[in-house]
């Protein structure tokens, strides 16, 4: 009698533990797929980190960015598949544990839990307790699968909205995009000199990305169709252009430039908070940044060559530019390293030790210069070292 009582207590304890695991999985599913705010549950973060570690290990064997990009294109699918499989396995184990007090054997519990969770219904135990767990398993299986299916259109809808603006930016800021190039091209026919509309569009874009990517962090791993494009590098380029505009030509800069910057670094901080990256929420304007004054001076020279209206001397403008960039540089560069974004100019920290891919110049093909050997800036425009038309296709035509 005492032995039977002890066995019954063990069975009840196992069933209670199974019920706790079941509730934990439901909470994880709800937090991941249904609750649009804040940090992701520990289970989902663990899946992301595990898959990220595997892909970092795979990609670390290759120094060429293009190869690493191809490897990482499947990372979002791996996260989604592993997440779903993990939920289903944990639900199966928890339901099996909950059935143990009501069935004849452990094997029967596993078999019945599988049948109910997958709604196959090929076995059941004719008692009230087992039937209740079976119904719970059938409902849960259908709900989790339905939520996961409805989750995918949300992800791809957000991805498509994000990539539309990224694709449009290629003609405005080069490929990979670079902030000074975006301002320079306003003087060579690619964009109206009034940038207010562009800054406004990217302010709205940043607000949308802030909401979607902090709610569904797996979107961070979705890579652009073009390996030399990146949502993060594009945002950094627009923010750098706005910061340069405000620093070099404050009377020419529209108010939308300031609003775009504010929304841009708010977006990066929201994403960083969602995935657990620490950051300084109120940095001082004179804090150090990774970008050097020599890099800044070279960018100013680039703008002067095309006649961009520079009103402020370089030293003063550098001080003001640092005051803007300090708000987003560290967060942006850490995110760029995390997702292995295209290593464009000004987008990666020196300690990342990656080979920077310069922005593609434009070939201005005319009857007088059919090969486009001179750029719209009136200077030679060769392909950057290490890259050729064979690597990336023909140059963009003006």
DRENRO-309835 format. One record per residue (C-alpha): residue number from 1; residue in one letter; x, y, z. Coordinates in steps of 0.2 Angstrom, whole numbers, padded with zeros to 4 digits, always signed. Example, Ala and Ser with C-alpha at 12.3 -4.5 7.8 and 13.67 -1.06 7.14 Angstrom:
+-----+------+-------+-------+-------+
! pos ! code !    c1 !    c2 !    c3 !
+-----+------+-------+-------+-------+
!   1 !    A ! +0062 ! -0022 ! +0039 !
!   2 !    S ! +0068 ! -0005 ! +0036 !
+-----+------+-------+-------+-------+
END
This chain:
+-----+------+-------+-------+-------+
! pos ! code !    c1 !    c2 !    c3 !
+-----+------+-------+-------+-------+
!   1 !    X ! +0000 ! +0000 ! +0000 !
!   2 !    X ! +0014 ! +0012 ! +0005 !
!   3 !    X ! +0023 ! +0008 ! -0012 !
!   4 !    X ! +0007 ! +0011 ! -0022 !
!   5 !    X ! +0005 ! +0028 ! -0013 !
!   6 !    X ! +0023 ! +0033 ! -0016 !
!   7 !    X ! +0021 ! +0028 ! -0035 !
!   8 !    X ! +0005 ! +0039 ! -0036 !
!   9 !    X ! +0014 ! +0054 ! -0028 !
!  10 !    X ! +0029 ! +0052 ! -0040 !
!  11 !    X ! +0016 ! +0052 ! -0054 !
!  12 !    X ! +0007 ! +0067 ! -0048 !
!  13 !    X ! +0024 ! +0077 ! -0046 !
!  14 !    X ! +0029 ! +0072 ! -0064 !
!  15 !    X ! +0012 ! +0078 ! -0070 !
!  16 !    X ! +0014 ! +0095 ! -0060 !
!  17 !    X ! +0031 ! +0097 ! -0068 !
!  18 !    X ! +0024 ! +0094 ! -0085 !
!  19 !    X ! +0010 ! +0106 ! -0082 !
!  20 !    X ! +0023 ! +0120 ! -0077 !
!  21 !    X ! +0033 ! +0116 ! -0093 !
!  22 !    X ! +0017 ! +0117 ! -0103 !
!  23 !    X ! +0013 ! +0134 ! -0096 !
!  24 !    X ! +0031 ! +0140 ! -0099 !
!  25 !    X ! +0030 ! +0135 ! -0117 !
!  26 !    X ! +0013 ! +0144 ! -0119 !
!  27 !    X ! +0021 ! +0160 ! -0111 !
!  28 !    X ! +0035 ! +0159 ! -0123 !
!  29 !    X ! +0024 ! +0157 ! -0138 !
!  30 !    X ! +0013 ! +0171 ! -0133 !
!  31 !    X ! +0028 ! +0183 ! -0129 !
!  32 !    X ! +0037 ! +0179 ! -0146 !
!  33 !    X ! +0022 ! +0179 ! -0158 !
!  34 !    X ! +0008 ! +0189 ! -0149 !
!  35 !    X ! +0015 ! +0202 ! -0137 !
!  36 !    X ! +0023 ! +0217 ! -0147 !
!  37 !    X ! +0034 ! +0225 ! -0135 !
!  38 !    X ! +0050 ! +0224 ! -0124 !
!  39 !    X ! +0063 ! +0210 ! -0122 !
!  40 !    X ! +0060 ! +0193 ! -0129 !
!  41 !    X ! +0058 ! +0178 ! -0117 !
!  42 !    X ! +0073 ! +0169 ! -0111 !
!  43 !    X ! +0069 ! +0154 ! -0121 !
!  44 !    X ! +0068 ! +0163 ! -0138 !
!  45 !    X ! +0084 ! +0173 ! -0134 !
!  46 !    X ! +0092 ! +0157 ! -0131 !
!  47 !    X ! +0087 ! +0150 ! -0148 !
!  48 !    X ! +0093 ! +0166 ! -0156 !
!  49 !    X ! +0110 ! +0165 ! -0147 !
!  50 !    X ! +0113 ! +0147 ! -0151 !
!  51 !    X ! +0109 ! +0148 ! -0170 !
!  52 !    X ! +0119 ! +0164 ! -0170 !
!  53 !    X ! +0134 ! +0155 ! -0162 !
!  54 !    X ! +0133 ! +0141 ! -0175 !
!  55 !    X ! +0132 ! +0153 ! -0190 !
!  56 !    X ! +0147 ! +0164 ! -0183 !
!  57 !    X ! +0157 ! +0148 ! -0182 !
!  58 !    X ! +0152 ! +0143 ! -0200 !
!  59 !    X ! +0156 ! +0161 ! -0206 !
!  60 !    X ! +0172 ! +0164 ! -0197 !
!  61 !    X ! +0181 ! +0152 ! -0208 !
!  62 !    X ! +0179 ! +0164 ! -0223 !
!  63 !    X ! +0187 ! +0181 ! -0224 !
!  64 !    X ! +0177 ! +0186 ! -0240 !
!  65 !    X ! +0162 ! +0195 ! -0236 !
!  66 !    X ! +0152 ! +0188 ! -0251 !
!  67 !    X ! +0154 ! +0170 ! -0244 !
!  68 !    X ! +0149 ! +0175 ! -0227 !
!  69 !    X ! +0134 ! +0184 ! -0233 !
!  70 !    X ! +0128 ! +0168 ! -0243 !
!  71 !    X ! +0130 ! +0158 ! -0227 !
!  72 !    X ! +0120 ! +0169 ! -0217 !
!  73 !    X ! +0105 ! +0171 ! -0228 !
!  74 !    X ! +0098 ! +0155 ! -0221 !
!  75 !    X ! +0100 ! +0160 ! -0203 !
!  76 !    X ! +0082 ! +0167 ! -0201 !
!  77 !    X ! +0074 ! +0151 ! -0207 !
!  78 !    X ! +0085 ! +0141 ! -0195 !
!  79 !    X ! +0079 ! +0151 ! -0181 !
!  80 !    X ! +0061 ! +0150 ! -0185 !
!  81 !    X ! +0062 ! +0131 ! -0188 !
!  82 !    X ! +0072 ! +0127 ! -0172 !
!  83 !    X ! +0060 ! +0138 ! -0162 !
!  84 !    X ! +0045 ! +0129 ! -0169 !
!  85 !    X ! +0053 ! +0112 ! -0167 !
!  86 !    X ! +0058 ! +0116 ! -0149 !
!  87 !    X ! +0041 ! +0122 ! -0144 !
!  88 !    X ! +0033 ! +0106 ! -0151 !
!  89 !    X ! +0045 ! +0094 ! -0142 !
!  90 !    X ! +0043 ! +0103 ! -0126 !
!  91 !    X ! +0024 ! +0102 ! -0128 !
!  92 !    X ! +0025 ! +0084 ! -0132 !
!  93 !    X ! +0036 ! +0080 ! -0116 !
!  94 !    X ! +0025 ! +0091 ! -0105 !
!  95 !    X ! +0009 ! +0083 ! -0111 !
!  96 !    X ! +0016 ! +0066 ! -0109 !
!  97 !    X ! +0021 ! +0070 ! -0091 !
!  98 !    X ! +0003 ! +0076 ! -0088 !
!  99 !    X ! -0004 ! +0060 ! -0095 !
! 100 !    X ! +0006 ! +0048 ! -0084 !
! 101 !    X ! -0006 ! +0047 ! -0069 !
! 102 !    X ! -0020 ! +0043 ! -0081 !
! 103 !    X ! -0013 ! +0029 ! -0093 !
! 104 !    X ! -0006 ! +0012 ! -0091 !
! 105 !    X ! +0013 ! +0015 ! -0095 !
! 106 !    X ! +0025 ! +0029 ! -0099 !
! 107 !    X ! +0026 ! +0023 ! -0117 !
! 108 !    X ! +0007 ! +0025 ! -0119 !
! 109 !    X ! +0008 ! +0042 ! -0112 !
! 110 !    X ! +0021 ! +0047 ! -0125 !
! 111 !    X ! +0011 ! +0039 ! -0139 !
! 112 !    X ! -0005 ! +0047 ! -0134 !
! 113 !    X ! +0002 ! +0064 ! -0131 !
! 114 !    X ! +0010 ! +0063 ! -0149 !
! 115 !    X ! -0007 ! +0058 ! -0156 !
! 116 !    X ! -0016 ! +0073 ! -0147 !
! 117 !    X ! -0003 ! +0086 ! -0151 !
! 118 !    X ! -0003 ! +0082 ! -0169 !
! 119 !    X ! -0022 ! +0080 ! -0170 !
! 120 !    X ! -0020 ! +0062 ! -0177 !
! 121 !    X ! -0031 ! +0054 ! -0164 !
! 122 !    X ! -0025 ! +0036 ! -0167 !
! 123 !    X ! -0025 ! +0032 ! -0148 !
! 124 !    X ! -0033 ! +0038 ! -0132 !
! 125 !    X ! -0037 ! +0032 ! -0115 !
! 126 !    X ! -0055 ! +0031 ! -0110 !
! 127 !    X ! -0055 ! +0041 ! -0094 !
! 128 !    X ! -0059 ! +0059 ! -0089 !
! 129 !    X ! -0041 ! +0064 ! -0085 !
! 130 !    X ! -0033 ! +0057 ! -0100 !
! 131 !    X ! -0047 ! +0065 ! -0111 !
! 132 !    X ! -0045 ! +0082 ! -0104 !
! 133 !    X ! -0026 ! +0081 ! -0108 !
! 134 !    X ! -0029 ! +0075 ! -0125 !
! 135 !    X ! -0041 ! +0089 ! -0129 !
! 136 !    X ! -0029 ! +0101 ! -0122 !
! 137 !    X ! -0015 ! +0094 ! -0133 !
! 138 !    X ! -0026 ! +0095 ! -0149 !
! 139 !    X ! -0030 ! +0113 ! -0145 !
! 140 !    X ! -0012 ! +0118 ! -0141 !
! 141 !    X ! -0005 ! +0110 ! -0157 !
! 142 !    X ! -0017 ! +0118 ! -0168 !
! 143 !    X ! -0015 ! +0135 ! -0160 !
! 144 !    X ! +0004 ! +0135 ! -0160 !
! 145 !    X ! +0005 ! +0130 ! -0179 !
! 146 !    X ! -0009 ! +0143 ! -0183 !
! 147 !    X ! +0001 ! +0157 ! -0174 !
! 148 !    X ! +0017 ! +0152 ! -0182 !
! 149 !    X ! +0009 ! +0152 ! -0200 !
! 150 !    X ! +0001 ! +0169 ! -0197 !
! 151 !    X ! +0018 ! +0175 ! -0190 !
! 152 !    X ! +0027 ! +0173 ! -0207 !
! 153 !    X ! +0016 ! +0186 ! -0217 !
! 154 !    X ! +0019 ! +0198 ! -0203 !
! 155 !    X ! +0038 ! +0196 ! -0205 !
! 156 !    X ! +0038 ! +0196 ! -0224 !
! 157 !    X ! +0027 ! +0211 ! -0224 !
! 158 !    X ! +0039 ! +0221 ! -0213 !
! 159 !    X ! +0054 ! +0215 ! -0223 !
! 160 !    X ! +0046 ! +0221 ! -0239 !
! 161 !    X ! +0042 ! +0238 ! -0232 !
! 162 !    X ! +0060 ! +0239 ! -0226 !
! 163 !    X ! +0069 ! +0234 ! -0242 !
! 164 !    X ! +0059 ! +0245 ! -0253 !
! 165 !    X ! +0067 ! +0261 ! -0246 !
! 166 !    X ! +0084 ! +0252 ! -0245 !
! 167 !    X ! +0083 ! +0248 ! -0264 !
! 168 !    X ! +0078 ! +0266 ! -0268 !
! 169 !    X ! +0093 ! +0273 ! -0258 !
! 170 !    X ! +0106 ! +0264 ! -0270 !
! 171 !    X ! +0104 ! +0278 ! -0283 !
! 172 !    X ! +0105 ! +0291 ! -0270 !
! 173 !    X ! +0119 ! +0285 ! -0258 !
! 174 !    X ! +0129 ! +0272 ! -0268 !
! 175 !    X ! +0132 ! +0254 ! -0265 !
! 176 !    X ! +0136 ! +0251 ! -0251 !
! 177 !    X ! +0128 ! +0267 ! -0246 !
! 178 !    X ! +0139 ! +0281 ! -0238 !
! 179 !    X ! +0132 ! +0297 ! -0230 !
! 180 !    X ! +0144 ! +0309 ! -0239 !
! 181 !    X ! +0141 ! +0301 ! -0256 !
! 182 !    X ! +0122 ! +0304 ! -0253 !
! 183 !    X ! +0125 ! +0323 ! -0250 !
! 184 !    X ! +0138 ! +0323 ! -0265 !
! 185 !    X ! +0125 ! +0316 ! -0277 !
! 186 !    X ! +0113 ! +0330 ! -0274 !
! 187 !    X ! +0125 ! +0340 ! -0284 !
! 188 !    X ! +0127 ! +0328 ! -0299 !
! 189 !    X ! +0109 ! +0325 ! -0304 !
! 190 !    X ! +0104 ! +0310 ! -0293 !
! 191 !    X ! +0093 ! +0320 ! -0281 !
! 192 !    X ! +0085 ! +0337 ! -0279 !
! 193 !    X ! +0095 ! +0349 ! -0268 !
! 194 !    X ! +0080 ! +0349 ! -0256 !
! 195 !    X ! +0083 ! +0333 ! -0245 !
! 196 !    X ! +0068 ! +0337 ! -0234 !
! 197 !    X ! +0057 ! +0324 ! -0242 !
! 198 !    X ! +0070 ! +0310 ! -0241 !
! 199 !    X ! +0074 ! +0314 ! -0223 !
! 200 !    X ! +0055 ! +0313 ! -0219 !
! 201 !    X ! +0053 ! +0297 ! -0228 !
! 202 !    X ! +0068 ! +0289 ! -0218 !
! 203 !    X ! +0061 ! +0296 ! -0202 !
! 204 !    X ! +0045 ! +0286 ! -0205 !
! 205 !    X ! +0055 ! +0271 ! -0211 !
! 206 !    X ! +0065 ! +0271 ! -0195 !
! 207 !    X ! +0049 ! +0272 ! -0184 !
! 208 !    X ! +0042 ! +0257 ! -0193 !
! 209 !    X ! +0058 ! +0247 ! -0192 !
! 210 !    X ! +0059 ! +0252 ! -0173 !
! 211 !    X ! +0042 ! +0244 ! -0170 !
! 212 !    X ! +0044 ! +0229 ! -0181 !
! 213 !    X ! +0062 ! +0224 ! -0177 !
! 214 !    X ! +0061 ! +0226 ! -0158 !
! 215 !    X ! +0045 ! +0216 ! -0158 !
! 216 !    X ! +0051 ! +0203 ! -0169 !
! 217 !    X ! +0070 ! +0202 ! -0168 !
! 218 !    X ! +0072 ! +0188 ! -0181 !
! 219 !    X ! +0070 ! +0202 ! -0194 !
! 220 !    X ! +0087 ! +0208 ! -0189 !
! 221 !    X ! +0094 ! +0192 ! -0198 !
! 222 !    X ! +0084 ! +0194 ! -0214 !
! 223 !    X ! +0097 ! +0200 ! -0227 !
! 224 !    X ! +0094 ! +0211 ! -0242 !
! 225 !    X ! +0092 ! +0203 ! -0259 !
! 226 !    X ! +0108 ! +0212 ! -0264 !
! 227 !    X ! +0123 ! +0207 ! -0254 !
! 228 !    X ! +0130 ! +0225 ! -0254 !
! 229 !    X ! +0114 ! +0232 ! -0247 !
! 230 !    X ! +0109 ! +0232 ! -0229 !
! 231 !    X ! +0095 ! +0240 ! -0219 !
! 232 !    X ! +0107 ! +0245 ! -0205 !
! 233 !    X ! +0121 ! +0252 ! -0216 !
! 234 !    X ! +0107 ! +0262 ! -0226 !
! 235 !    X ! +0101 ! +0269 ! -0210 !
! 236 !    X ! +0118 ! +0274 ! -0204 !
! 237 !    X ! +0122 ! +0282 ! -0221 !
! 238 !    X ! +0106 ! +0293 ! -0220 !
! 239 !    X ! +0110 ! +0298 ! -0202 !
! 240 !    X ! +0128 ! +0302 ! -0207 !
! 241 !    X ! +0121 ! +0312 ! -0221 !
! 242 !    X ! +0109 ! +0322 ! -0210 !
! 243 !    X ! +0123 ! +0325 ! -0197 !
! 244 !    X ! +0135 ! +0331 ! -0210 !
! 245 !    X ! +0121 ! +0342 ! -0217 !
! 246 !    X ! +0118 ! +0350 ! -0200 !
! 247 !    X ! +0136 ! +0352 ! -0196 !
! 248 !    X ! +0142 ! +0359 ! -0213 !
! 249 !    X ! +0128 ! +0369 ! -0219 !
! 250 !    X ! +0115 ! +0372 ! -0205 !
! 251 !    X ! +0106 ! +0386 ! -0214 !
! 252 !    X ! +0103 ! +0374 ! -0229 !
! 253 !    X ! +0098 ! +0359 ! -0219 !
! 254 !    X ! +0079 ! +0356 ! -0217 !
! 255 !    X ! +0072 ! +0353 ! -0200 !
! 256 !    X ! +0068 ! +0335 ! -0206 !
! 257 !    X ! +0086 ! +0331 ! -0205 !
! 258 !    X ! +0086 ! +0334 ! -0186 !
! 259 !    X ! +0070 ! +0324 ! -0184 !
! 260 !    X ! +0077 ! +0310 ! -0195 !
! 261 !    X ! +0092 ! +0309 ! -0184 !
! 262 !    X ! +0082 ! +0308 ! -0168 !
! 263 !    X ! +0071 ! +0294 ! -0175 !
! 264 !    X ! +0086 ! +0285 ! -0182 !
! 265 !    X ! +0096 ! +0283 ! -0165 !
! 266 !    X ! +0079 ! +0280 ! -0156 !
! 267 !    X ! +0076 ! +0266 ! -0168 !
! 268 !    X ! +0094 ! +0258 ! -0165 !
! 269 !    X ! +0092 ! +0260 ! -0146 !
! 270 !    X ! +0075 ! +0252 ! -0146 !
! 271 !    X ! +0082 ! +0237 ! -0156 !
! 272 !    X ! +0097 ! +0236 ! -0145 !
! 273 !    X ! +0086 ! +0236 ! -0129 !
! 274 !    X ! +0075 ! +0222 ! -0137 !
! 275 !    X ! +0090 ! +0210 ! -0140 !
! 276 !    X ! +0099 ! +0215 ! -0124 !
! 277 !    X ! +0114 ! +0226 ! -0130 !
! 278 !    X ! +0119 ! +0239 ! -0117 !
! 279 !    X ! +0121 ! +0257 ! -0123 !
! 280 !    X ! +0123 ! +0274 ! -0116 !
! 281 !    X ! +0106 ! +0282 ! -0117 !
! 282 !    X ! +0113 ! +0300 ! -0114 !
! 283 !    X ! +0131 ! +0302 ! -0121 !
! 284 !    X ! +0140 ! +0318 ! -0119 !
! 285 !    X ! +0143 ! +0328 ! -0136 !
! 286 !    X ! +0162 ! +0327 ! -0133 !
! 287 !    X ! +0163 ! +0308 ! -0130 !
! 288 !    X ! +0176 ! +0300 ! -0141 !
! 289 !    X ! +0170 ! +0291 ! -0157 !
! 290 !    X ! +0178 ! +0278 ! -0169 !
! 291 !    X ! +0178 ! +0289 ! -0184 !
! 292 !    X ! +0193 ! +0300 ! -0185 !
! 293 !    X ! +0195 ! +0318 ! -0190 !
! 294 !    X ! +0205 ! +0313 ! -0205 !
! 295 !    X ! +0190 ! +0303 ! -0211 !
! 296 !    X ! +0179 ! +0317 ! -0208 !
! 297 !    X ! +0191 ! +0329 ! -0217 !
! 298 !    X ! +0192 ! +0318 ! -0232 !
! 299 !    X ! +0173 ! +0317 ! -0233 !
! 300 !    X ! +0172 ! +0336 ! -0233 !
! 301 !    X ! +0184 ! +0337 ! -0247 !
! 302 !    X ! +0173 ! +0325 ! -0257 !
! 303 !    X ! +0159 ! +0337 ! -0254 !
! 304 !    X ! +0168 ! +0353 ! -0258 !
! 305 !    X ! +0173 ! +0345 ! -0275 !
! 306 !    X ! +0155 ! +0344 ! -0281 !
! 307 !    X ! +0151 ! +0362 ! -0274 !
! 308 !    X ! +0141 ! +0357 ! -0259 !
! 309 !    X ! +0137 ! +0373 ! -0249 !
! 310 !    X ! +0149 ! +0371 ! -0234 !
! 311 !    X ! +0147 ! +0386 ! -0222 !
! 312 !    X ! +0156 ! +0380 ! -0207 !
! 313 !    X ! +0175 ! +0378 ! -0205 !
! 314 !    X ! +0181 ! +0360 ! -0204 !
! 315 !    X ! +0186 ! +0360 ! -0186 !
! 316 !    X ! +0170 ! +0367 ! -0179 !
! 317 !    X ! +0160 ! +0356 ! -0191 !
! 318 !    X ! +0169 ! +0341 ! -0184 !
! 319 !    X ! +0165 ! +0345 ! -0166 !
! 320 !    X ! +0146 ! +0347 ! -0171 !
! 321 !    X ! +0147 ! +0331 ! -0181 !
! 322 !    X ! +0154 ! +0321 ! -0167 !
! 323 !    X ! +0140 ! +0328 ! -0156 !
! 324 !    X ! +0127 ! +0320 ! -0167 !
! 325 !    X ! +0137 ! +0304 ! -0171 !
! 326 !    X ! +0140 ! +0300 ! -0153 !
! 327 !    X ! +0122 ! +0296 ! -0151 !
! 328 !    X ! +0122 ! +0282 ! -0163 !
! 329 !    X ! +0139 ! +0276 ! -0168 !
! 330 !    X ! +0143 ! +0263 ! -0155 !
! 331 !    X ! +0125 ! +0255 ! -0156 !
! 332 !    X ! +0125 ! +0255 ! -0175 !
! 333 !    X ! +0142 ! +0247 ! -0176 !
! 334 !    X ! +0139 ! +0234 ! -0163 !
! 335 !    X ! +0123 ! +0229 ! -0172 !
! 336 !    X ! +0133 ! +0229 ! -0189 !
! 337 !    X ! +0145 ! +0217 ! -0181 !
! 338 !    X ! +0131 ! +0206 ! -0174 !
! 339 !    X ! +0122 ! +0204 ! -0190 !
! 340 !    X ! +0138 ! +0205 ! -0201 !
! 341 !    X ! +0131 ! +0219 ! -0211 !
! 342 !    X ! +0141 ! +0224 ! -0227 !
! 343 !    X ! +0157 ! +0232 ! -0221 !
! 344 !    X ! +0154 ! +0249 ! -0229 !
! 345 !    X ! +0163 ! +0265 ! -0226 !
! 346 !    X ! +0160 ! +0272 ! -0208 !
! 347 !    X ! +0149 ! +0257 ! -0203 !
! 348 !    X ! +0161 ! +0246 ! -0194 !
! 349 !    X ! +0172 ! +0248 ! -0178 !
! 350 !    X ! +0191 ! +0246 ! -0181 !
! 351 !    X ! +0192 ! +0231 ! -0169 !
! 352 !    X ! +0180 ! +0222 ! -0181 !
! 353 !    X ! +0195 ! +0219 ! -0192 !
! 354 !    X ! +0185 ! +0218 ! -0208 !
! 355 !    X ! +0190 ! +0223 ! -0225 !
! 356 !    X ! +0179 ! +0239 ! -0229 !
! 357 !    X ! +0170 ! +0239 ! -0246 !
! 358 !    X ! +0171 ! +0256 ! -0254 !
! 359 !    X ! +0156 ! +0264 ! -0261 !
! 360 !    X ! +0153 ! +0260 ! -0280 !
! 361 !    X ! +0156 ! +0275 ! -0290 !
! 362 !    X ! +0145 ! +0280 ! -0305 !
! 363 !    X ! +0150 ! +0278 ! -0323 !
! 364 !    X ! +0144 ! +0294 ! -0332 !
! 365 !    X ! +0143 ! +0286 ! -0350 !
! 366 !    X ! +0141 ! +0299 ! -0364 !
! 367 !    X ! +0145 ! +0300 ! -0382 !
! 368 !    X ! +0161 ! +0309 ! -0378 !
! 369 !    X ! +0166 ! +0296 ! -0365 !
! 370 !    X ! +0157 ! +0280 ! -0369 !
! 371 !    X ! +0167 ! +0270 ! -0356 !
! 372 !    X ! +0163 ! +0282 ! -0342 !
! 373 !    X ! +0181 ! +0283 ! -0337 !
! 374 !    X ! +0177 ! +0300 ! -0328 !
! 375 !    X ! +0165 ! +0302 ! -0314 !
! 376 !    X ! +0152 ! +0316 ! -0313 !
! 377 !    X ! +0165 ! +0324 ! -0301 !
! 378 !    X ! +0177 ! +0327 ! -0315 !
! 379 !    X ! +0190 ! +0315 ! -0309 !
! 380 !    X ! +0195 ! +0297 ! -0313 !
! 381 !    X ! +0183 ! +0284 ! -0307 !
! 382 !    X ! +0191 ! +0267 ! -0307 !
! 383 !    X ! +0184 ! +0252 ! -0298 !
! 384 !    X ! +0190 ! +0251 ! -0280 !
! 385 !    X ! +0204 ! +0239 ! -0277 !
! 386 !    X ! +0200 ! +0221 ! -0275 !
! 387 !    X ! +0183 ! +0223 ! -0285 !
! 388 !    X ! +0179 ! +0221 ! -0303 !
! 389 !    X ! +0165 ! +0221 ! -0314 !
! 390 !    X ! +0166 ! +0202 ! -0315 !
! 391 !    X ! +0163 ! +0202 ! -0296 !
! 392 !    X ! +0148 ! +0213 ! -0296 !
! 393 !    X ! +0141 ! +0216 ! -0313 !
! 394 !    X ! +0142 ! +0232 ! -0323 !
! 395 !    X ! +0143 ! +0249 ! -0315 !
! 396 !    X ! +0128 ! +0259 ! -0312 !
! 397 !    X ! +0125 ! +0271 ! -0327 !
! 398 !    X ! +0120 ! +0289 ! -0325 !
+-----+------+-------+-------+-------+
END
